[in-house]
């Protein structure tokens, strides 16, 4: 199984911090933000990793990370996303890298307390389809929310006015290699982007989406300045132990 970290975007929600750098290079407590998804993938024994980035500061990732020796890796792969076409478009750039294998996709600004080893191992034995991770949140109207029934996901709705649950879809997704064919069928949303929720709902409609509820805390450090501070404080207080 291969790992794909999506670390592009403009970072506009973190201005003015991101006027001079990519948001995934900002510090979260004592390490750059991009360290956390790499550490989480390595802890889950996913060691063939591609970083998808973009913008004016893409070269800084290579300067910071090199070939990944600090993480016990022999090599890190990089590719460039032109513009801001959405998460699903960025994922589509990983098709050649995936080379027919399953992929674990990690949004580069999502940080977790513990690990995703169990979910990755479970997906490794899943014959087909996809798996997502869910987490209970206090403000589901601000997220993509999963509607569940009989231990199945019925639908994911983005920022619902009347949430069907308090379970948010967090930025860790697992797909079979057919995901690249799914991405090619998508049409841009109102935002002009290819949406990852449309990818996930494709698998839900086909009845081949599974899920797990994440243990430990989770944060989206790229959501806002306040959330960046909150996640930094959580790391300082409890650590981000991915072992």
N, C-alpha and C positions, 0 to 999 in steps of 0.2 A: 504494500500500500504506500502511496506517495502523499506528501504533504504540500499544500499550496497555501501560502500566506498572502492575503490581499492587503497591500500597503500603499495604495495610490490615493486618489482624491485630492481635493484642494485644501481640506482642513479649515474651511471658512468658519466653522462654528468655534474654532479656537483662535481666531484672530484677536489680537495682533501677534500672538506667539508664532503663528505659522506663516507670517509674512517673509520670514527668512529661513525657514526650514520645513521639511515634511513633518506632519504631526506625529508620525510613528517614530521619529527620532527624538521627540521630547522626553524629558525625564519623568519616570513614574517612580517616586521615592529615590532609590539608589541606582536604577538602571534605565537605559533607554527603553521606551515603550516596546519596540520591536523585539527585545530580548524575551519578553514573556511568552508570546506565541511560539517562538522557536524552542524555548525550554519545555513548554507543554507538549509539543510534538515529539521532541527527543525523549521525554519521559514516557511517552506512549509508544516508544520504539519505532517511531516514524522518522527515518533518518535521511531520506531522499527528499529534499525540500526545495521548492521554487518560491521565490519572492517576486510578486507582481507589484511594480511600483510605477510612478509617473511623475509628471511635473518637472520643475526646474532643479530639484535637489536629488534626483534619482542616484546620481553618482556617489552621494554621501553614504548610501547603504553599503556599497562596496568598500569604501574607506573604513567604515565602522566594523563591518562583519567579516570582510575578507572571504575566505573559504570556509569559515565556520569552525576553525580549530578550537576556539574558546568553548564551544559547545560539544566538543568531541566528534565533530563532523569532518569528513574528508573533503567535502565540497558543498557549496550552496549555489543553486542556480538562480539566475535573475532574468526577468523579462520586463518590457516597458509597455505601459498602457498609455496610448495617446488620448488626451482629453479625459472627460469624466463621463463614461458611458454606462456606469453602473456596475454593481457587484457581479452580475451574471456575465456581462461583457468581459470583465477582468478574468473571471473563471475560464471563459472560452479561450483565452490566450494560453492556457495550460495544456491544451489538447496534445500538442507534440510532446511535451514533457511527460505527460501521463503514460503515453505509449501503451495504451490498452489496459492499464491497471486501475484499481479503485483509487479514489482520492479522498483525503481528509482536508477540508477547506477551513481555514481559520482567518477571521477578520483580524487584521493586525492591531486594532485598538481594543480588542476584547481581552480582558484579563480575568483569570479564574484563580481561586484559592488553592484548589487541589489538583485533580488530574482527570483525564478522559480515557484512561487506559481501559477500563471496563467497556466503555462504549465502542472504542476502536476495535478491541478484541471481538466484541459481539458482532460488529459490522463485518469483520473479516470472515465470519462464518455465514453471513446472510447471503443467500444465493443471488438475489438481485434487488434492485431498488435503491433506496436511500435511507438515511437515518439523520434525525436532527436532535438537538439538545434543547430542553426547556428549563425555565427557571421561574419560580414564583416571584412576582413583582408587586409593589404597592400601587403602581400607576400604569396599569395595562393599556390605557388609552394612548400611551406614547410609544407603543411597540407593535410588532407583528404578534398577534395573539392566536394561540391554537385552541380550536374547539374540539373537545374530546367526547367520545361516547363508547362505552363497552371496550375501553382500553385501546381505542383506535382514534387516530386524528381524522376528523371530518373535513376540516378546512383551516386555513390560516388567513386572518384578516388583518390588514395593515391599519394601525392606529384607529381602532373601532370606537365609535361613539357609545356603543353598548356592548362591551366586551363579553364574550361567551365564557371566559375563564380569566384567571389572573396568571396564566402561564405564558410567558414571553418566549418567543423563539430567539435564542441567542446566536452569536456569530460563529458557530462551529457546525459544519455540515459535512456529511459523508455521502459519497455518490459512487455508483457504478460508472464504468467508463462511458455508458450511453448518455451521461449527462451532457456531453458535448453536442450530441445530436439534438437534445432537448433545447439547449441554448440557441441553436441555429434556427429554431422554429419561433422564437420569441419576437414580439413586436415591442417597440419602445412604449413606455408608459407616458403619462401626462408630463412627467419630468424629463422626458426625452432619454430615459435610461432603460436598460434591460434589467428587470427586477428579479432578484433571487427568490422572492415570494412566489413568482409565477413558476419558477423551476420546481419549488417545493410542492406547490399545488398540483403540478402535473403528476408527480409521484403519488400524491394523496388520491387523486382521481383514479389512478391506475390500481390503487389498493396495495402499493408496495412501499409505503413509507412507514418506518418504525421510529420510535423515539425513546429517550431516556431523560429523566429529570436530574439536572446537575446537582451534585452534592457540594456544599461549601458556597462561599459568596462568589458573585460574578459582577463585573462592572464594564461599562463601555467608556473607556477613558477618552475617547474622541468625541463624545456626545456634547460636552460643554466644559467650560472652565471649572464649574462647580463639581462636575463628575470626575474630571481629571484630579482635582484636589481630594475628593472622597476616596477614589481608588488608591491614590498615593498614600493616604492615611491608613487605609485598610492593609496595604502591603507593609507599612511601617509597624502597624500594631500586631498583625497576625502572620505576616509573611505570605508568599505565594509558593507553597510547597507542592511541587508537581511530582514528587517521588512516590 
